Amino acid sequence: MNQNLPQELDRESLGQLSKEELVNMIIEQSKVIRELQQEIERLKVSREIEQF
């Protein structure tokens, strides 16, 4: 993610970002969420296999 973005995601900090920066942030967050969901599913399957 862009290093120029604020660390705190409060309303005031986000309000200072451009539309492009906000869109980029949303896209990056959706990628991370997708990766985390895939990792959760992988761990669930791994755990189910270990139980047998």
PDB file of N, CA, C and O in Angstrom, chain B, residues numbered from 101:
ATOM      1  N   MET B 101       0.834  -1.178   0.000  1.00  0.00           N
ATOM      2  CA  MET B 101       0.000   0.000   0.000  1.00  0.00           C
ATOM      3  C   MET B 101       0.879   1.242   0.000  1.00  0.00           C
ATOM      4  O   MET B 101       2.035   1.196   0.422  1.00  0.00           O
ATOM      5  N   ASN B 102       0.338   2.323  -0.464  1.00  0.00           N
ATOM      6  CA  ASN B 102       1.081   3.571  -0.571  1.00  0.00           C
ATOM      7  C   ASN B 102       1.578   4.027   0.794  1.00  0.00           C
ATOM      8  O   ASN B 102       0.800   4.130   1.742  1.00  0.00           O
ATOM      9  N   GLN B 103       2.854   4.294   0.888  1.00  0.00           N
ATOM     10  CA  GLN B 103       3.457   4.716   2.148  1.00  0.00           C
ATOM     11  C   GLN B 103       3.025   6.124   2.560  1.00  0.00           C
ATOM     12  O   GLN B 103       3.216   6.510   3.713  1.00  0.00           O
ATOM     13  N   ASN B 104       2.443   6.900   1.634  1.00  0.00           N
ATOM     14  CA  ASN B 104       2.025   8.259   1.954  1.00  0.00           C
ATOM     15  C   ASN B 104       0.663   8.300   2.635  1.00  0.00           C
ATOM     16  O   ASN B 104       0.229   9.359   3.089  1.00  0.00           O
ATOM     17  N   LEU B 105      -0.010   7.164   2.710  1.00  0.00           N
ATOM     18  CA  LEU B 105      -1.326   7.134   3.328  1.00  0.00           C
ATOM     19  C   LEU B 105      -1.179   7.165   4.845  1.00  0.00           C
ATOM     20  O   LEU B 105      -0.183   6.690   5.392  1.00  0.00           O
ATOM     21  N   PRO B 106      -2.178   7.727   5.520  1.00  0.00           N
ATOM     22  CA  PRO B 106      -2.097   7.820   6.979  1.00  0.00           C
ATOM     23  C   PRO B 106      -2.178   6.440   7.621  1.00  0.00           C
ATOM     24  O   PRO B 106      -2.828   5.536   7.097  1.00  0.00           O
ATOM     25  N   GLN B 107      -1.511   6.290   8.758  1.00  0.00           N
ATOM     26  CA  GLN B 107      -1.575   5.034   9.500  1.00  0.00           C
ATOM     27  C   GLN B 107      -2.931   4.886  10.188  1.00  0.00           C
ATOM     28  O   GLN B 107      -3.483   3.788  10.257  1.00  0.00           O
ATOM     29  N   GLU B 108      -3.456   5.980  10.690  1.00  0.00           N
ATOM     30  CA  GLU B 108      -4.755   5.967  11.352  1.00  0.00           C
ATOM     31  C   GLU B 108      -5.857   6.141  10.320  1.00  0.00           C
ATOM     32  O   GLU B 108      -5.790   7.025   9.466  1.00  0.00           O
ATOM     33  N   LEU B 109      -6.860   5.298  10.406  1.00  0.00           N
ATOM     34  CA  LEU B 109      -7.962   5.386   9.447  1.00  0.00           C
ATOM     35  C   LEU B 109      -9.170   6.065  10.086  1.00  0.00           C
ATOM     36  O   LEU B 109     -10.281   5.534  10.058  1.00  0.00           O
ATOM     37  N   ASP B 110      -8.943   7.233  10.657  1.00  0.00           N
ATOM     38  CA  ASP B 110     -10.057   7.971  11.231  1.00  0.00           C
ATOM     39  C   ASP B 110     -10.654   8.903  10.173  1.00  0.00           C
ATOM     40  O   ASP B 110     -10.051   9.145   9.128  1.00  0.00           O
ATOM     41  N   ARG B 111     -11.823   9.408  10.459  1.00  0.00           N
ATOM     42  CA  ARG B 111     -12.563  10.233   9.498  1.00  0.00           C
ATOM     43  C   ARG B 111     -11.756  11.440   9.037  1.00  0.00           C
ATOM     44  O   ARG B 111     -11.755  11.780   7.854  1.00  0.00           O
ATOM     45  N   GLU B 112     -11.077  12.081   9.971  1.00  0.00           N
ATOM     46  CA  GLU B 112     -10.310  13.284   9.625  1.00  0.00           C
ATOM     47  C   GLU B 112      -9.159  12.959   8.666  1.00  0.00           C
ATOM     48  O   GLU B 112      -8.962  13.650   7.666  1.00  0.00           O
ATOM     49  N   SER B 113      -8.410  11.912   8.977  1.00  0.00           N
ATOM     50  CA  SER B 113      -7.288  11.513   8.117  1.00  0.00           C
ATOM     51  C   SER B 113      -7.772  11.088   6.741  1.00  0.00           C
ATOM     52  O   SER B 113      -7.204  11.490   5.725  1.00  0.00           O
ATOM     53  N   LEU B 114      -8.822  10.275   6.708  1.00  0.00           N
ATOM     54  CA  LEU B 114      -9.354   9.814   5.425  1.00  0.00           C
ATOM     55  C   LEU B 114      -9.923  10.966   4.610  1.00  0.00           C
ATOM     56  O   LEU B 114      -9.847  10.948   3.382  1.00  0.00           O
ATOM     57  N   GLY B 115     -10.487  11.959   5.269  1.00  0.00           N
ATOM     58  CA  GLY B 115     -11.060  13.111   4.579  1.00  0.00           C
ATOM     59  C   GLY B 115     -10.016  13.948   3.850  1.00  0.00           C
ATOM     60  O   GLY B 115     -10.356  14.726   2.959  1.00  0.00           O
ATOM     61  N   GLN B 116      -8.758  13.796   4.220  1.00  0.00           N
ATOM     62  CA  GLN B 116      -7.688  14.552   3.587  1.00  0.00           C
ATOM     63  C   GLN B 116      -7.131  13.865   2.343  1.00  0.00           C
ATOM     64  O   GLN B 116      -6.329  14.445   1.611  1.00  0.00           O
ATOM     65  N   LEU B 117      -7.563  12.615   2.109  1.00  0.00           N
ATOM     66  CA  LEU B 117      -7.063  11.866   0.956  1.00  0.00           C
ATOM     67  C   LEU B 117      -7.844  12.215  -0.306  1.00  0.00           C
ATOM     68  O   LEU B 117      -9.008  12.612  -0.248  1.00  0.00           O
ATOM     69  N   SER B 118      -7.184  12.059  -1.433  1.00  0.00           N
ATOM     70  CA  SER B 118      -7.859  12.286  -2.713  1.00  0.00           C
ATOM     71  C   SER B 118      -8.753  11.085  -3.018  1.00  0.00           C
ATOM     72  O   SER B 118      -8.628  10.025  -2.404  1.00  0.00           O
ATOM     73  N   LYS B 119      -9.646  11.272  -3.971  1.00  0.00           N
ATOM     74  CA  LYS B 119     -10.522  10.181  -4.390  1.00  0.00           C
ATOM     75  C   LYS B 119      -9.686   8.999  -4.891  1.00  0.00           C
ATOM     76  O   LYS B 119      -9.997   7.848  -4.586  1.00  0.00           O
ATOM     77  N   GLU B 120      -8.643   9.276  -5.646  1.00  0.00           N
ATOM     78  CA  GLU B 120      -7.776   8.215  -6.175  1.00  0.00           C
ATOM     79  C   GLU B 120      -7.110   7.436  -5.049  1.00  0.00           C
ATOM     80  O   GLU B 120      -7.031   6.208  -5.102  1.00  0.00           O
ATOM     81  N   GLU B 121      -6.629   8.147  -4.025  1.00  0.00           N
ATOM     82  CA  GLU B 121      -5.998   7.470  -2.891  1.00  0.00           C
ATOM     83  C   GLU B 121      -7.001   6.582  -2.155  1.00  0.00           C
ATOM     84  O   GLU B 121      -6.668   5.471  -1.742  1.00  0.00           O
ATOM     85  N   LEU B 122      -8.221   7.072  -1.994  1.00  0.00           N
ATOM     86  CA  LEU B 122      -9.254   6.278  -1.325  1.00  0.00           C
ATOM     87  C   LEU B 122      -9.615   5.032  -2.131  1.00  0.00           C
ATOM     88  O   LEU B 122      -9.769   3.946  -1.572  1.00  0.00           O
ATOM     89  N   VAL B 123      -9.747   5.194  -3.438  1.00  0.00           N
ATOM     90  CA  VAL B 123     -10.058   4.054  -4.308  1.00  0.00           C
ATOM     91  C   VAL B 123      -8.937   3.028  -4.221  1.00  0.00           C
ATOM     92  O   VAL B 123      -9.201   1.832  -4.090  1.00  0.00           O
ATOM     93  N   ASN B 124      -7.700   3.477  -4.292  1.00  0.00           N
ATOM     94  CA  ASN B 124      -6.556   2.568  -4.187  1.00  0.00           C
ATOM     95  C   ASN B 124      -6.550   1.834  -2.849  1.00  0.00           C
ATOM     96  O   ASN B 124      -6.249   0.643  -2.786  1.00  0.00           O
ATOM     97  N   MET B 125      -6.885   2.552  -1.789  1.00  0.00           N
ATOM     98  CA  MET B 125      -6.928   1.944  -0.464  1.00  0.00           C
ATOM     99  C   MET B 125      -8.003   0.854  -0.410  1.00  0.00           C
ATOM    100  O   MET B 125      -7.766  -0.224   0.136  1.00  0.00           O
ATOM    101  N   ILE B 126      -9.164   1.128  -0.966  1.00  0.00           N
ATOM    102  CA  ILE B 126     -10.251   0.151  -0.981  1.00  0.00           C
ATOM    103  C   ILE B 126      -9.848  -1.082  -1.779  1.00  0.00           C
ATOM    104  O   ILE B 126     -10.105  -2.209  -1.356  1.00  0.00           O
ATOM    105  N   ILE B 127      -9.222  -0.874  -2.921  1.00  0.00           N
ATOM    106  CA  ILE B 127      -8.780  -2.003  -3.751  1.00  0.00           C
ATOM    107  C   ILE B 127      -7.762  -2.848  -2.992  1.00  0.00           C
ATOM    108  O   ILE B 127      -7.859  -4.075  -2.988  1.00  0.00           O
ATOM    109  N   GLU B 128      -6.795  -2.210  -2.356  1.00  0.00           N
ATOM    110  CA  GLU B 128      -5.783  -2.944  -1.594  1.00  0.00           C
ATOM    111  C   GLU B 128      -6.415  -3.703  -0.435  1.00  0.00           C
ATOM    112  O   GLU B 128      -6.054  -4.850  -0.172  1.00  0.00           O
ATOM    113  N   GLN B 129      -7.350  -3.071   0.255  1.00  0.00           N
ATOM    114  CA  GLN B 129      -8.006  -3.739   1.374  1.00  0.00           C
ATOM    115  C   GLN B 129      -8.817  -4.938   0.897  1.00  0.00           C
ATOM    116  O   GLN B 129      -8.851  -5.969   1.569  1.00  0.00           O
ATOM    117  N   SER B 130      -9.469  -4.814  -0.253  1.00  0.00           N
ATOM    118  CA  SER B 130     -10.256  -5.940  -0.762  1.00  0.00           C
ATOM    119  C   SER B 130      -9.342  -7.104  -1.137  1.00  0.00           C
ATOM    120  O   SER B 130      -9.718  -8.263  -0.963  1.00  0.00           O
ATOM    121  N   LYS B 131      -8.151  -6.811  -1.647  1.00  0.00           N
ATOM    122  CA  LYS B 131      -7.178  -7.864  -1.960  1.00  0.00           C
ATOM    123  C   LYS B 131      -6.746  -8.581  -0.678  1.00  0.00           C
ATOM    124  O   LYS B 131      -6.680  -9.810  -0.638  1.00  0.00           O
ATOM    125  N   VAL B 132      -6.457  -7.812   0.355  1.00  0.00           N
ATOM    126  CA  VAL B 132      -6.031  -8.396   1.617  1.00  0.00           C
ATOM    127  C   VAL B 132      -7.159  -9.233   2.220  1.00  0.00           C
ATOM    128  O   VAL B 132      -6.913 -10.330   2.721  1.00  0.00           O
ATOM    129  N   ILE B 133      -8.372  -8.733   2.177  1.00  0.00           N
ATOM    130  CA  ILE B 133      -9.519  -9.485   2.693  1.00  0.00           C
ATOM    131  C   ILE B 133      -9.672 -10.792   1.942  1.00  0.00           C
ATOM    132  O   ILE B 133      -9.887 -11.835   2.559  1.00  0.00           O
ATOM    133  N   ARG B 134      -9.565 -10.757   0.627  1.00  0.00           N
ATOM    134  CA  ARG B 134      -9.682 -11.976  -0.184  1.00  0.00           C
ATOM    135  C   ARG B 134      -8.596 -12.977   0.198  1.00  0.00           C
ATOM    136  O   ARG B 134      -8.871 -14.169   0.336  1.00  0.00           O
ATOM    137  N   GLU B 135      -7.371 -12.504   0.367  1.00  0.00           N
ATOM    138  CA  GLU B 135      -6.265 -13.385   0.752  1.00  0.00           C
ATOM    139  C   GLU B 135      -6.500 -13.986   2.135  1.00  0.00           C
ATOM    140  O   GLU B 135      -6.236 -15.168   2.356  1.00  0.00           O
ATOM    141  N   LEU B 136      -6.991 -13.181   3.056  1.00  0.00           N
ATOM    142  CA  LEU B 136      -7.265 -13.682   4.400  1.00  0.00           C
ATOM    143  C   LEU B 136      -8.395 -14.710   4.395  1.00  0.00           C
ATOM    144  O   LEU B 136      -8.330 -15.706   5.114  1.00  0.00           O
ATOM    145  N   GLN B 137      -9.428 -14.474   3.588  1.00  0.00           N
ATOM    146  CA  GLN B 137     -10.516 -15.440   3.474  1.00  0.00           C
ATOM    147  C   GLN B 137     -10.004 -16.766   2.917  1.00  0.00           C
ATOM    148  O   GLN B 137     -10.410 -17.835   3.375  1.00  0.00           O
ATOM    149  N   GLN B 138      -9.127 -16.697   1.943  1.00  0.00           N
ATOM    150  CA  GLN B 138      -8.554 -17.914   1.374  1.00  0.00           C
ATOM    151  C   GLN B 138      -7.699 -18.638   2.411  1.00  0.00           C
ATOM    152  O   GLN B 138      -7.723 -19.866   2.487  1.00  0.00           O
ATOM    153  N   GLU B 139      -6.959 -17.897   3.193  1.00  0.00           N
ATOM    154  CA  GLU B 139      -6.133 -18.508   4.231  1.00  0.00           C
ATOM    155  C   GLU B 139      -7.015 -19.159   5.300  1.00  0.00           C
ATOM    156  O   GLU B 139      -6.699 -20.247   5.782  1.00  0.00           O
ATOM    157  N   ILE B 140      -8.094 -18.518   5.665  1.00  0.00           N
ATOM    158  CA  ILE B 140      -9.032 -19.103   6.630  1.00  0.00           C
ATOM    159  C   ILE B 140      -9.588 -20.412   6.100  1.00  0.00           C
ATOM    160  O   ILE B 140      -9.652 -21.397   6.835  1.00  0.00           O
ATOM    161  N   GLU B 141      -9.987 -20.439   4.846  1.00  0.00           N
ATOM    162  CA  GLU B 141     -10.507 -21.672   4.249  1.00  0.00           C
ATOM    163  C   GLU B 141      -9.434 -22.764   4.222  1.00  0.00           C
ATOM    164  O   GLU B 141      -9.720 -23.929   4.498  1.00  0.00           O
ATOM    165  N   ARG B 142      -8.214 -22.384   3.890  1.00  0.00           N
ATOM    166  CA  ARG B 142      -7.113 -23.347   3.861  1.00  0.00           C
ATOM    167  C   ARG B 142      -6.887 -23.935   5.251  1.00  0.00           C
ATOM    168  O   ARG B 142      -6.681 -25.141   5.395  1.00  0.00           O
ATOM    169  N   LEU B 143      -6.926 -23.090   6.260  1.00  0.00           N
ATOM    170  CA  LEU B 143      -6.729 -23.553   7.634  1.00  0.00           C
ATOM    171  C   LEU B 143      -7.884 -24.443   8.093  1.00  0.00           C
ATOM    172  O   LEU B 143      -7.668 -25.416   8.814  1.00  0.00           O
ATOM    173  N   LYS B 144      -9.096 -24.117   7.681  1.00  0.00           N
ATOM    174  CA  LYS B 144     -10.247 -24.950   8.025  1.00  0.00           C
ATOM    175  C   LYS B 144     -10.082 -26.343   7.439  1.00  0.00           C
ATOM    176  O   LYS B 144     -10.301 -27.339   8.128  1.00  0.00           O
ATOM    177  N   VAL B 145      -9.701 -26.415   6.181  1.00  0.00           N
ATOM    178  CA  VAL B 145      -9.512 -27.703   5.508  1.00  0.00           C
ATOM    179  C   VAL B 145      -8.379 -28.469   6.181  1.00  0.00           C
ATOM    180  O   VAL B 145      -8.494 -29.671   6.420  1.00  0.00           O
ATOM    181  N   SER B 146      -7.297 -27.782   6.483  1.00  0.00           N
ATOM    182  CA  SER B 146      -6.150 -28.407   7.136  1.00  0.00           C
ATOM    183  C   SER B 146      -6.565 -28.967   8.497  1.00  0.00           C
ATOM    184  O   SER B 146      -6.171 -30.073   8.865  1.00  0.00           O
ATOM    185  N   ARG B 147      -7.330 -28.228   9.211  1.00  0.00           N
ATOM    186  CA  ARG B 147      -7.783 -28.663  10.540  1.00  0.00           C
ATOM    187  C   ARG B 147      -8.716 -29.865  10.424  1.00  0.00           C
ATOM    188  O   ARG B 147      -8.637 -30.793  11.230  1.00  0.00           O
ATOM    189  N   GLU B 148      -9.597 -29.853   9.428  1.00  0.00           N
ATOM    190  CA  GLU B 148     -10.507 -30.982   9.223  1.00  0.00           C
ATOM    191  C   GLU B 148      -9.725 -32.246   8.879  1.00  0.00           C
ATOM    192  O   GLU B 148     -10.065 -33.336   9.341  1.00  0.00           O
ATOM    193  N   ILE B 149      -8.690 -32.104   8.079  1.00  0.00           N
ATOM    194  CA  ILE B 149      -7.868 -33.254   7.693  1.00  0.00           C
ATOM    195  C   ILE B 149      -7.146 -33.804   8.931  1.00  0.00           C
ATOM    196  O   ILE B 149      -7.046 -35.021   9.090  1.00  0.00           O
ATOM    197  N   GLU B 150      -6.653 -32.943   9.791  1.00  0.00           N
ATOM    198  CA  GLU B 150      -5.920 -33.367  10.985  1.00  0.00           C
ATOM    199  C   GLU B 150      -6.814 -34.104  11.976  1.00  0.00           C
ATOM    200  O   GLU B 150      -6.326 -34.911  12.768  1.00  0.00           O
ATOM    201  N   GLN B 151      -8.103 -33.837  11.940  1.00  0.00           N
ATOM    202  CA  GLN B 151      -9.028 -34.468  12.882  1.00  0.00           C
ATOM    203  C   GLN B 151      -9.288 -35.923  12.532  1.00  0.00           C
ATOM    204  O   GLN B 151      -9.786 -36.672  13.372  1.00  0.00           O
ATOM    205  N   PHE B 152      -8.969 -36.337  11.336  1.00  0.00           N
ATOM    206  CA  PHE B 152      -9.217 -37.726  10.923  1.00  0.00           C
ATOM    207  C   PHE B 152      -8.080 -38.632  11.263  1.00  0.00           C
ATOM    208  O   PHE B 152      -8.138 -39.828  10.980  1.00  0.00           O
TER     209      PHE B 152
END
